[in-house]
Amino acid sequence: MTLAYAERMVEQMLVWLKAVTNNPQVRLAMDESVDPAWHAFILHSQDYAEFCERVRPVPASRSAGA
């Protein structure tokens, strides 16, 4: 895999994450080319959690397991 291809995968993953965030009522499937980038991202749990918090903060009642 080239660096350019990996960068495109990450860009498309971010497009997908934004679409999912902006359309919570719609179930959006990711393209199979995006899946490896997303899995690599979620393996970096702290970075992924911080990203998710910036994109869509979780209400206190939900973050407490309610």
SEVEXTOR-736807 format. One record per atom (N, C-alpha, C, O): x, y, z; atom name; residue in three letters; residue number from 0. Coordinates in Angstrom, 1 decimal. Example, Ala and Ser with C-alpha at 12.3 -4.5 7.8 and 13.67 -1.06 7.14 Angstrom:
2
+--------+--------+--------+-------+--------+-----+
:      X :      Y :      Z : atome : residu : num :
+--------+--------+--------+-------+--------+-----+
:   13.2 :   -5.7 :    7.8 :     N :    ALA :   0 :
:   12.3 :   -4.5 :    7.8 :    CA :    ALA :   0 :
:   13.2 :   -3.3 :    7.8 :     C :    ALA :   0 :
:   14.2 :   -3.3 :    8.5 :     O :    ALA :   0 :
:   12.8 :   -2.2 :    7.1 :     N :    SER :   1 :
:   13.7 :   -1.1 :    7.1 :    CA :    SER :   1 :
:   12.9 :    0.0 :    7.9 :     C :    SER :   1 :
:   13.4 :    1.1 :    8.0 :     O :    SER :   1 :
+--------+--------+--------+-------+--------+-----+
//
This chain:
66
+--------+--------+--------+-------+--------+-----+
:      X :      Y :      Z : atome : residu : num :
+--------+--------+--------+-------+--------+-----+
:    0.8 :   -1.2 :    0.0 :     N :    MET :   0 :
:    0.0 :    0.0 :    0.0 :    CA :    MET :   0 :
:    0.9 :    1.2 :    0.0 :     C :    MET :   0 :
:    1.9 :    1.3 :    0.7 :     O :    MET :   0 :
:    0.6 :    2.2 :   -0.8 :     N :    THR :   1 :
:    1.3 :    3.4 :   -0.9 :    CA :    THR :   1 :
:    0.8 :    4.4 :    0.1 :     C :    THR :   1 :
:   -0.3 :    4.3 :    0.6 :     O :    THR :   1 :
:    1.6 :    5.4 :    0.5 :     N :    LEU :   2 :
:    1.2 :    6.4 :    1.4 :    CA :    LEU :   2 :
:    0.0 :    7.2 :    0.8 :     C :    LEU :   2 :
:   -0.9 :    7.5 :    1.6 :     O :    LEU :   2 :
:    0.1 :    7.5 :   -0.5 :     N :    ALA :   3 :
:   -1.0 :    8.2 :   -1.1 :    CA :    ALA :   3 :
:   -2.4 :    7.4 :   -1.0 :     C :    ALA :   3 :
:   -3.4 :    8.0 :   -0.7 :     O :    ALA :   3 :
:   -2.3 :    6.1 :   -1.1 :     N :    TYR :   4 :
:   -3.5 :    5.3 :   -1.0 :    CA :    TYR :   4 :
:   -4.0 :    5.3 :    0.4 :     C :    TYR :   4 :
:   -5.2 :    5.4 :    0.7 :     O :    TYR :   4 :
:   -3.1 :    5.2 :    1.4 :     N :    ALA :   5 :
:   -3.5 :    5.2 :    2.8 :    CA :    ALA :   5 :
:   -4.1 :    6.5 :    3.2 :     C :    ALA :   5 :
:   -5.1 :    6.6 :    3.9 :     O :    ALA :   5 :
:   -3.6 :    7.6 :    2.7 :     N :    GLU :   6 :
:   -4.1 :    8.9 :    2.9 :    CA :    GLU :   6 :
:   -5.5 :    9.1 :    2.4 :     C :    GLU :   6 :
:   -6.4 :    9.6 :    3.0 :     O :    GLU :   6 :
:   -5.8 :    8.5 :    1.2 :     N :    ARG :   7 :
:   -7.1 :    8.6 :    0.6 :    CA :    ARG :   7 :
:   -8.1 :    7.7 :    1.4 :     C :    ARG :   7 :
:   -9.2 :    8.1 :    1.6 :     O :    ARG :   7 :
:   -7.6 :    6.6 :    1.9 :     N :    MET :   8 :
:   -8.5 :    5.7 :    2.8 :    CA :    MET :   8 :
:   -8.9 :    6.5 :    4.0 :     C :    MET :   8 :
:  -10.1 :    6.5 :    4.4 :     O :    MET :   8 :
:   -7.9 :    7.2 :    4.6 :     N :    VAL :   9 :
:   -8.2 :    7.9 :    5.9 :    CA :    VAL :   9 :
:   -9.2 :    9.1 :    5.5 :     C :    VAL :   9 :
:  -10.1 :    9.3 :    6.3 :     O :    VAL :   9 :
:   -9.0 :    9.8 :    4.4 :     N :    GLU :  10 :
:   -9.9 :   10.9 :    4.0 :    CA :    GLU :  10 :
:  -11.3 :   10.3 :    3.8 :     C :    GLU :  10 :
:  -12.3 :   11.0 :    4.3 :     O :    GLU :  10 :
:  -11.4 :    9.2 :    3.2 :     N :    GLN :  11 :
:  -12.8 :    8.6 :    2.9 :    CA :    GLN :  11 :
:  -13.4 :    8.1 :    4.2 :     C :    GLN :  11 :
:  -14.6 :    8.2 :    4.4 :     O :    GLN :  11 :
:  -12.6 :    7.6 :    5.2 :     N :    MET :  12 :
:  -13.1 :    7.2 :    6.5 :    CA :    MET :  12 :
:  -13.7 :    8.4 :    7.2 :     C :    MET :  12 :
:  -14.7 :    8.4 :    7.8 :     O :    MET :  12 :
:  -13.0 :    9.6 :    7.1 :     N :    LEU :  13 :
:  -13.5 :   10.8 :    7.8 :    CA :    LEU :  13 :
:  -14.7 :   11.3 :    7.1 :     C :    LEU :  13 :
:  -15.6 :   11.8 :    7.8 :     O :    LEU :  13 :
:  -14.9 :   11.1 :    5.8 :     N :    VAL :  14 :
:  -16.1 :   11.5 :    5.1 :    CA :    VAL :  14 :
:  -17.2 :   10.6 :    5.6 :     C :    VAL :  14 :
:  -18.3 :   11.1 :    5.9 :     O :    VAL :  14 :
:  -17.0 :    9.3 :    5.7 :     N :    TRP :  15 :
:  -18.0 :    8.4 :    6.2 :    CA :    TRP :  15 :
:  -18.4 :    8.7 :    7.7 :     C :    TRP :  15 :
:  -19.6 :    8.7 :    8.0 :     O :    TRP :  15 :
:  -17.4 :    9.0 :    8.5 :     N :    LEU :  16 :
:  -17.7 :    9.3 :    9.9 :    CA :    LEU :  16 :
:  -18.5 :   10.6 :   10.0 :     C :    LEU :  16 :
:  -19.4 :   10.6 :   10.8 :     O :    LEU :  16 :
:  -18.2 :   11.6 :    9.2 :     N :    LYS :  17 :
:  -19.0 :   12.8 :    9.2 :    CA :    LYS :  17 :
:  -20.5 :   12.5 :    8.7 :     C :    LYS :  17 :
:  -21.4 :   13.0 :    9.3 :     O :    LYS :  17 :
:  -20.6 :   11.7 :    7.7 :     N :    ALA :  18 :
:  -21.9 :   11.4 :    7.2 :    CA :    ALA :  18 :
:  -22.7 :   10.6 :    8.2 :     C :    ALA :  18 :
:  -23.9 :   10.9 :    8.4 :     O :    ALA :  18 :
:  -22.1 :    9.7 :    8.9 :     N :    VAL :  19 :
:  -22.8 :    8.9 :   10.0 :    CA :    VAL :  19 :
:  -23.2 :    9.9 :   11.1 :     C :    VAL :  19 :
:  -24.3 :    9.8 :   11.6 :     O :    VAL :  19 :
:  -22.3 :   10.8 :   11.5 :     N :    THR :  20 :
:  -22.6 :   11.7 :   12.6 :    CA :    THR :  20 :
:  -23.7 :   12.7 :   12.2 :     C :    THR :  20 :
:  -24.6 :   13.0 :   13.0 :     O :    THR :  20 :
:  -23.7 :   13.2 :   10.9 :     N :    ASN :  21 :
:  -24.7 :   14.1 :   10.5 :    CA :    ASN :  21 :
:  -26.1 :   13.5 :   10.2 :     C :    ASN :  21 :
:  -27.1 :   14.2 :   10.0 :     O :    ASN :  21 :
:  -26.1 :   12.2 :   10.1 :     N :    ASN :  22 :
:  -27.4 :   11.5 :    9.7 :    CA :    ASN :  22 :
:  -27.6 :   10.3 :   10.7 :     C :    ASN :  22 :
:  -27.7 :    9.1 :   10.2 :     O :    ASN :  22 :
:  -27.8 :   10.6 :   12.0 :     N :    PRO :  23 :
:  -27.9 :    9.5 :   12.9 :    CA :    PRO :  23 :
:  -29.2 :    8.6 :   12.7 :     C :    PRO :  23 :
:  -29.2 :    7.4 :   13.1 :     O :    PRO :  23 :
:  -30.2 :    9.1 :   12.0 :     N :    GLN :  24 :
:  -31.4 :    8.3 :   11.7 :    CA :    GLN :  24 :
:  -31.2 :    7.4 :   10.5 :     C :    GLN :  24 :
:  -32.1 :    6.6 :   10.3 :     O :    GLN :  24 :
:  -30.1 :    7.5 :    9.8 :     N :    VAL :  25 :
:  -29.9 :    6.7 :    8.6 :    CA :    VAL :  25 :
:  -28.8 :    5.7 :    8.9 :     C :    VAL :  25 :
:  -27.7 :    6.1 :    9.4 :     O :    VAL :  25 :
:  -29.0 :    4.4 :    8.5 :     N :    ARG :  26 :
:  -27.9 :    3.4 :    8.7 :    CA :    ARG :  26 :
:  -27.0 :    3.4 :    7.4 :     C :    ARG :  26 :
:  -27.5 :    3.0 :    6.4 :     O :    ARG :  26 :
:  -25.8 :    3.9 :    7.6 :     N :    LEU :  27 :
:  -24.9 :    4.1 :    6.4 :    CA :    LEU :  27 :
:  -23.8 :    3.0 :    6.5 :     C :    LEU :  27 :
:  -23.1 :    2.9 :    7.5 :     O :    LEU :  27 :
:  -23.7 :    2.3 :    5.4 :     N :    ALA :  28 :
:  -22.6 :    1.3 :    5.4 :    CA :    ALA :  28 :
:  -21.4 :    1.9 :    4.8 :     C :    ALA :  28 :
:  -21.4 :    2.8 :    4.0 :     O :    ALA :  28 :
:  -20.2 :    1.4 :    5.3 :     N :    MET :  29 :
:  -19.0 :    2.0 :    4.8 :    CA :    MET :  29 :
:  -18.5 :    1.1 :    3.6 :     C :    MET :  29 :
:  -18.8 :   -0.1 :    3.5 :     O :    MET :  29 :
:  -17.8 :    1.7 :    2.7 :     N :    ASP :  30 :
:  -17.2 :    1.0 :    1.6 :    CA :    ASP :  30 :
:  -16.1 :    0.1 :    2.1 :     C :    ASP :  30 :
:  -15.4 :    0.5 :    3.1 :     O :    ASP :  30 :
:  -15.9 :   -1.0 :    1.5 :     N :    GLU :  31 :
:  -14.9 :   -2.0 :    2.0 :    CA :    GLU :  31 :
:  -13.5 :   -1.4 :    1.9 :     C :    GLU :  31 :
:  -12.6 :   -1.9 :    2.6 :     O :    GLU :  31 :
:  -13.2 :   -0.4 :    1.1 :     N :    SER :  32 :
:  -11.9 :    0.3 :    1.1 :    CA :    SER :  32 :
:  -11.7 :    1.2 :    2.3 :     C :    SER :  32 :
:  -10.6 :    1.5 :    2.6 :     O :    SER :  32 :
:  -12.8 :    1.6 :    3.0 :     N :    VAL :  33 :
:  -12.7 :    2.4 :    4.2 :    CA :    VAL :  33 :
:  -12.5 :    1.6 :    5.4 :     C :    VAL :  33 :
:  -11.9 :    2.1 :    6.4 :     O :    VAL :  33 :
:  -13.0 :    0.4 :    5.4 :     N :    ASP :  34 :
:  -13.0 :   -0.5 :    6.6 :    CA :    ASP :  34 :
:  -11.6 :   -0.6 :    7.2 :     C :    ASP :  34 :
:  -11.5 :   -0.5 :    8.5 :     O :    ASP :  34 :
:  -10.5 :   -0.9 :    6.5 :     N :    PRO :  35 :
:   -9.2 :   -1.0 :    7.1 :    CA :    PRO :  35 :
:   -8.8 :    0.3 :    7.8 :     C :    PRO :  35 :
:   -8.1 :    0.2 :    8.9 :     O :    PRO :  35 :
:   -9.1 :    1.4 :    7.3 :     N :    ALA :  36 :
:   -8.7 :    2.7 :    7.9 :    CA :    ALA :  36 :
:   -9.4 :    2.9 :    9.2 :     C :    ALA :  36 :
:   -8.9 :    3.3 :   10.2 :     O :    ALA :  36 :
:  -10.7 :    2.6 :    9.2 :     N :    TRP :  37 :
:  -11.5 :    2.7 :   10.4 :    CA :    TRP :  37 :
:  -11.1 :    1.8 :   11.5 :     C :    TRP :  37 :
:  -10.9 :    2.2 :   12.7 :     O :    TRP :  37 :
:  -10.8 :    0.5 :   11.1 :     N :    HIS :  38 :
:  -10.3 :   -0.4 :   12.1 :    CA :    HIS :  38 :
:   -8.9 :    0.0 :   12.7 :     C :    HIS :  38 :
:   -8.7 :   -0.2 :   13.9 :     O :    HIS :  38 :
:   -8.1 :    0.5 :   11.9 :     N :    ALA :  39 :
:   -6.8 :    1.0 :   12.4 :    CA :    ALA :  39 :
:   -7.0 :    2.2 :   13.3 :     C :    ALA :  39 :
:   -6.3 :    2.3 :   14.3 :     O :    ALA :  39 :
:   -8.0 :    3.0 :   13.0 :     N :    PHE :  40 :
:   -8.2 :    4.2 :   13.9 :    CA :    PHE :  40 :
:   -8.8 :    3.8 :   15.2 :     C :    PHE :  40 :
:   -8.3 :    4.3 :   16.2 :     O :    PHE :  40 :
:   -9.7 :    2.8 :   15.2 :     N :    ILE :  41 :
:  -10.3 :    2.4 :   16.5 :    CA :    ILE :  41 :
:   -9.4 :    1.6 :   17.4 :     C :    ILE :  41 :
:   -9.6 :    1.5 :   18.6 :     O :    ILE :  41 :
:   -8.3 :    1.1 :   16.8 :     N :    LEU :  42 :
:   -7.3 :    0.4 :   17.6 :    CA :    LEU :  42 :
:   -6.5 :    1.4 :   18.4 :     C :    LEU :  42 :
:   -5.9 :    1.0 :   19.4 :     O :    LEU :  42 :
:   -6.5 :    2.7 :   18.0 :     N :    HIS :  43 :
:   -5.9 :    3.7 :   18.8 :    CA :    HIS :  43 :
:   -7.0 :    4.4 :   19.7 :     C :    HIS :  43 :
:   -7.5 :    5.5 :   19.4 :     O :    HIS :  43 :
:   -7.4 :    3.6 :   20.7 :     N :    SER :  44 :
:   -8.6 :    3.9 :   21.5 :    CA :    SER :  44 :
:   -8.7 :    5.4 :   22.0 :     C :    SER :  44 :
:   -9.7 :    6.0 :   21.8 :     O :    SER :  44 :
:   -7.6 :    5.9 :   22.5 :     N :    GLN :  45 :
:   -7.6 :    7.2 :   23.1 :    CA :    GLN :  45 :
:   -7.9 :    8.2 :   22.0 :     C :    GLN :  45 :
:   -8.7 :    9.2 :   22.2 :     O :    GLN :  45 :
:   -7.1 :    8.1 :   20.9 :     N :    ASP :  46 :
:   -7.3 :    9.0 :   19.8 :    CA :    ASP :  46 :
:   -8.7 :    9.0 :   19.2 :     C :    ASP :  46 :
:   -9.3 :   10.0 :   18.9 :     O :    ASP :  46 :
:   -9.3 :    7.8 :   19.1 :     N :    TYR :  47 :
:  -10.6 :    7.6 :   18.6 :    CA :    TYR :  47 :
:  -11.6 :    8.2 :   19.5 :     C :    TYR :  47 :
:  -12.6 :    8.9 :   19.0 :     O :    TYR :  47 :
:  -11.5 :    8.0 :   20.8 :     N :    ALA :  48 :
:  -12.4 :    8.5 :   21.8 :    CA :    ALA :  48 :
:  -12.4 :   10.0 :   21.8 :     C :    ALA :  48 :
:  -13.4 :   10.7 :   21.8 :     O :    ALA :  48 :
:  -11.2 :   10.6 :   21.7 :     N :    GLU :  49 :
:  -11.1 :   12.1 :   21.6 :    CA :    GLU :  49 :
:  -11.7 :   12.6 :   20.4 :     C :    GLU :  49 :
:  -12.4 :   13.7 :   20.4 :     O :    GLU :  49 :
:  -11.5 :   11.9 :   19.2 :     N :    PHE :  50 :
:  -12.1 :   12.4 :   18.0 :    CA :    PHE :  50 :
:  -13.6 :   12.3 :   18.1 :     C :    PHE :  50 :
:  -14.3 :   13.3 :   17.7 :     O :    PHE :  50 :
:  -14.2 :   11.2 :   18.6 :     N :    CYS :  51 :
:  -15.6 :   11.1 :   18.7 :    CA :    CYS :  51 :
:  -16.2 :   12.2 :   19.6 :     C :    CYS :  51 :
:  -17.2 :   12.7 :   19.4 :     O :    CYS :  51 :
:  -15.5 :   12.5 :   20.7 :     N :    GLU :  52 :
:  -16.0 :   13.5 :   21.6 :    CA :    GLU :  52 :
:  -16.0 :   14.9 :   21.0 :     C :    GLU :  52 :
:  -16.9 :   15.7 :   21.2 :     O :    GLU :  52 :
:  -15.0 :   15.2 :   20.1 :     N :    ARG :  53 :
:  -15.0 :   16.5 :   19.4 :    CA :    ARG :  53 :
:  -16.1 :   16.5 :   18.4 :     C :    ARG :  53 :
:  -16.7 :   17.6 :   18.2 :     O :    ARG :  53 :
:  -16.3 :   15.4 :   17.7 :     N :    VAL :  54 :
:  -17.3 :   15.4 :   16.6 :    CA :    VAL :  54 :
:  -18.7 :   15.4 :   17.1 :     C :    VAL :  54 :
:  -19.6 :   16.2 :   16.6 :     O :    VAL :  54 :
:  -19.0 :   14.6 :   18.2 :     N :    ARG :  55 :
:  -20.3 :   14.5 :   18.7 :    CA :    ARG :  55 :
:  -20.2 :   14.2 :   20.2 :     C :    ARG :  55 :
:  -20.2 :   13.0 :   20.5 :     O :    ARG :  55 :
:  -20.2 :   15.2 :   21.0 :     N :    PRO :  56 :
:  -20.1 :   14.9 :   22.5 :    CA :    PRO :  56 :
:  -21.3 :   14.1 :   22.9 :     C :    PRO :  56 :
:  -22.4 :   14.2 :   22.5 :     O :    PRO :  56 :
:  -21.0 :   13.1 :   23.8 :     N :    VAL :  57 :
:  -22.0 :   12.3 :   24.4 :    CA :    VAL :  57 :
:  -22.6 :   13.0 :   25.6 :     C :    VAL :  57 :
:  -21.9 :   13.4 :   26.5 :     O :    VAL :  57 :
:  -24.0 :   13.0 :   25.7 :     N :    PRO :  58 :
:  -24.6 :   13.7 :   26.8 :    CA :    PRO :  58 :
:  -24.2 :   12.9 :   28.1 :     C :    PRO :  58 :
:  -23.9 :   11.7 :   28.1 :     O :    PRO :  58 :
:  -24.1 :   13.6 :   29.2 :     N :    ALA :  59 :
:  -23.7 :   13.1 :   30.5 :    CA :    ALA :  59 :
:  -24.5 :   11.8 :   30.9 :     C :    ALA :  59 :
:  -23.9 :   10.9 :   31.4 :     O :    ALA :  59 :
:  -25.8 :   11.8 :   30.6 :     N :    SER :  60 :
:  -26.6 :   10.7 :   31.0 :    CA :    SER :  60 :
:  -26.3 :    9.4 :   30.2 :     C :    SER :  60 :
:  -26.4 :    8.3 :   30.7 :     O :    SER :  60 :
:  -25.9 :    9.6 :   28.9 :     N :    ARG :  61 :
:  -25.5 :    8.4 :   28.1 :    CA :    ARG :  61 :
:  -24.1 :    8.0 :   28.5 :     C :    ARG :  61 :
:  -23.8 :    6.8 :   28.5 :     O :    ARG :  61 :
:  -23.2 :    8.9 :   28.8 :     N :    SER :  62 :
:  -21.8 :    8.5 :   29.1 :    CA :    SER :  62 :
:  -21.7 :    7.8 :   30.4 :     C :    SER :  62 :
:  -20.8 :    7.0 :   30.7 :     O :    SER :  62 :
:  -22.7 :    7.9 :   31.3 :     N :    ALA :  63 :
:  -22.7 :    7.3 :   32.6 :    CA :    ALA :  63 :
:  -23.4 :    5.9 :   32.5 :     C :    ALA :  63 :
:  -23.5 :    5.2 :   33.5 :     O :    ALA :  63 :
:  -23.7 :    5.5 :   31.3 :     N :    GLY :  64 :
:  -24.3 :    4.2 :   31.1 :    CA :    GLY :  64 :
:  -25.8 :    4.1 :   31.3 :     C :    GLY :  64 :
:  -26.4 :    3.0 :   31.4 :     O :    GLY :  64 :
:  -26.4 :    5.3 :   31.3 :     N :    ALA :  65 :
:  -27.9 :    5.3 :   31.5 :    CA :    ALA :  65 :
:  -28.6 :    4.9 :   30.2 :     C :    ALA :  65 :
:  -29.9 :    4.9 :   30.2 :     O :    ALA :  65 :
+--------+--------+--------+-------+--------+-----+
//
